Amino acid sequence: MNKRWAPIILIAILLLVACGQKGLAEPVTLLDHEKKEVTFPPEKPTVFFFLTTYT
């Protein structure tokens, strides 16, 4: 990566993080691979991963 682009990218990331929400207003519900609903509560921080395959 060109050294001139690194500060611009870092400033853009900092701006996006600063303007983001502090938390979720409502729970997030997703479907897992077995078509079951999985709900992530807004009270606690949660890390989830998306693994996708295209066959």
Residue frames as a rotation matrix with the C-alpha (Angstrom) as fourth column:
MET 1
0.586 0.810 0.000 0.00
0.810 -0.586 0.000 0.00
0.000 0.000 -1.000 0.00
ASN 2
-0.045 -0.557 0.829 1.24
0.464 -0.747 -0.476 3.44
0.884 0.364 0.292 -0.79
LYS 3
-0.573 -0.270 -0.774 2.33
0.819 -0.135 -0.558 5.34
0.046 -0.954 0.298 2.33
ARG 4
-0.951 0.252 0.181 0.27
-0.230 -0.964 0.133 8.36
0.208 0.085 0.974 1.28
TRP 5
-0.177 0.957 -0.232 -2.99
-0.287 0.175 0.942 6.39
0.942 0.233 0.243 1.50
ALA 6
-0.410 -0.032 -0.911 -2.45
0.678 0.658 -0.328 5.00
0.610 -0.752 -0.249 5.01
PRO 7
-0.941 0.081 -0.329 -3.26
0.209 -0.627 -0.750 8.26
-0.267 -0.775 0.573 6.90
ILE 8
-0.616 0.764 -0.192 -6.34
-0.738 -0.474 0.480 8.87
0.275 0.437 0.856 4.75
ILE 9
-0.138 0.551 -0.823 -7.66
-0.001 0.831 0.556 5.37
0.991 0.077 -0.114 5.44
LEU 10
-0.618 -0.150 -0.772 -6.96
0.728 0.263 -0.633 5.69
0.298 -0.953 -0.053 9.17
ILE 11
-0.941 0.317 -0.119 -8.77
-0.251 -0.889 -0.383 9.04
-0.227 -0.331 0.916 9.34
ALA 12
-0.360 0.845 -0.396 -11.75
-0.666 0.064 0.743 7.57
0.654 0.531 0.539 7.47
ILE 13
-0.215 0.239 -0.947 -11.92
0.448 0.886 0.122 4.61
0.868 -0.398 -0.298 9.89
LEU 14
-0.857 -0.147 -0.493 -11.67
0.512 -0.336 -0.791 6.94
-0.050 -0.930 0.363 12.88
LEU 15
-0.799 0.598 -0.064 -14.48
-0.600 -0.788 0.137 9.10
0.031 0.148 0.988 11.51
LEU 16
-0.172 0.757 -0.631 -16.74
-0.354 0.550 0.757 6.09
0.919 0.353 0.174 10.93
VAL 17
-0.391 -0.031 -0.920 -16.10
0.709 0.628 -0.322 4.76
0.587 -0.778 -0.224 14.44
ALA 18
-0.964 -0.032 -0.265 -16.74
0.205 -0.722 -0.660 8.18
-0.171 -0.691 0.703 16.03
CYS 19
-0.621 0.765 -0.171 -20.06
-0.774 -0.563 0.290 8.61
0.125 0.313 0.942 14.20
GLY 20
-0.579 0.376 -0.724 -21.34
0.036 0.898 0.438 5.10
0.815 0.228 -0.533 14.97
GLN 21
0.485 0.840 0.245 -24.03
-0.367 -0.059 0.928 4.11
0.794 -0.540 0.280 17.41
LYS 22
-0.363 -0.563 0.742 -23.18
-0.910 0.043 -0.412 3.38
0.200 -0.825 -0.528 21.04
GLY 23
-0.778 0.161 0.608 -25.55
-0.145 0.895 -0.422 0.42
-0.612 -0.416 -0.673 21.15
LEU 24
-0.845 0.534 0.027 -28.49
0.237 0.329 0.914 -1.30
0.479 0.779 -0.404 19.54
ALA 25
-0.565 0.726 0.393 -32.05
-0.815 -0.566 -0.126 -0.17
0.131 -0.391 0.911 20.13
GLU 26
0.584 0.775 0.240 -33.51
-0.785 0.615 -0.077 -3.64
-0.207 -0.143 0.968 19.58
PRO 27
0.076 -0.577 0.813 -32.21
-0.194 0.791 0.580 -7.22
-0.978 -0.202 -0.052 19.41
VAL 28
-0.203 -0.235 -0.951 -30.74
-0.977 -0.021 0.213 -8.55
-0.070 0.972 -0.225 16.15
THR 29
0.318 0.379 0.869 -32.26
-0.296 0.910 -0.289 -11.80
-0.901 -0.165 0.402 14.87
LEU 30
-0.266 -0.476 -0.838 -30.51
-0.962 0.082 0.259 -13.93
-0.054 0.876 -0.480 12.25
LEU 31
0.873 0.487 -0.013 -31.04
-0.485 0.866 -0.126 -17.41
-0.050 0.117 0.992 10.79
ASP 32
-0.078 -0.914 0.397 -28.42
-0.642 0.351 0.681 -20.09
-0.763 -0.202 -0.615 11.32
HIS 33
-0.737 -0.341 -0.583 -27.54
-0.675 0.393 0.624 -22.89
0.017 0.854 -0.520 8.89
GLU 34
-0.879 0.476 -0.017 -30.44
0.475 0.874 -0.099 -25.02
-0.032 -0.096 -0.995 10.18
LYS 35
-0.444 0.690 0.571 -32.95
0.180 -0.556 0.812 -22.19
0.878 0.463 0.123 9.57
LYS 36
0.238 0.442 -0.865 -33.35
0.956 0.053 0.290 -21.56
0.174 -0.895 -0.410 13.31
GLU 37
0.623 0.037 0.782 -33.60
0.067 -0.998 -0.006 -18.01
0.780 0.056 -0.624 14.58
VAL 38
-0.059 -0.701 -0.711 -30.71
0.979 0.097 -0.177 -16.77
0.193 -0.707 0.681 16.71
THR 39
0.781 0.400 0.479 -31.20
0.292 -0.913 0.286 -13.52
0.552 -0.084 -0.830 18.65
PHE 40
-0.375 -0.911 -0.172 -28.37
0.751 -0.190 -0.632 -11.32
0.543 -0.366 0.756 19.87
PRO 41
0.527 0.621 -0.580 -29.39
0.848 -0.437 0.301 -9.20
-0.066 -0.651 -0.756 22.88
PRO 42
0.466 -0.331 0.821 -28.53
0.261 -0.835 -0.485 -5.47
0.845 0.440 -0.303 22.80
GLU 43
0.973 -0.020 0.230 -27.51
-0.220 -0.387 0.896 -5.36
0.071 -0.922 -0.381 26.49
LYS 44
0.474 -0.833 0.285 -24.24
0.065 0.356 0.932 -7.29
-0.878 -0.424 0.222 26.16
PRO 45
0.068 -0.526 -0.848 -21.47
-0.936 -0.327 0.127 -6.94
-0.344 0.785 -0.515 23.60
THR 46
0.558 0.203 0.804 -21.54
0.006 0.969 -0.249 -9.86
-0.830 0.144 0.540 21.18
VAL 47
-0.392 -0.670 -0.630 -19.14
-0.787 -0.111 0.607 -11.09
-0.477 0.734 -0.484 18.51
PHE 48
0.445 0.511 0.735 -20.56
0.003 0.820 -0.572 -13.23
-0.896 0.257 0.363 15.74
PHE 49
-0.637 -0.746 -0.197 -19.07
-0.316 0.019 0.949 -14.59
-0.703 0.666 -0.248 12.53
PHE 50
0.609 0.749 -0.262 -20.60
-0.556 0.167 -0.814 -15.07
-0.566 0.642 0.518 9.10
LEU 51
-0.624 -0.710 0.326 -19.28
-0.227 0.563 0.795 -18.05
-0.748 0.422 -0.513 7.20
THR 52
0.472 0.808 -0.352 -20.74
-0.582 -0.014 -0.813 -18.34
-0.662 0.588 0.464 3.75
THR 53
-0.586 -0.572 0.573 -20.27
0.142 0.624 0.768 -20.80
-0.798 0.532 -0.284 0.95
TYR 54
0.176 0.580 -0.796 -21.27
-0.825 -0.354 -0.440 -20.42
-0.537 0.734 0.416 -2.66
THR 55
-0.656 -0.377 0.655 -21.81
-0.047 0.886 0.462 -23.77
-0.754 0.272 -0.598 -4.30
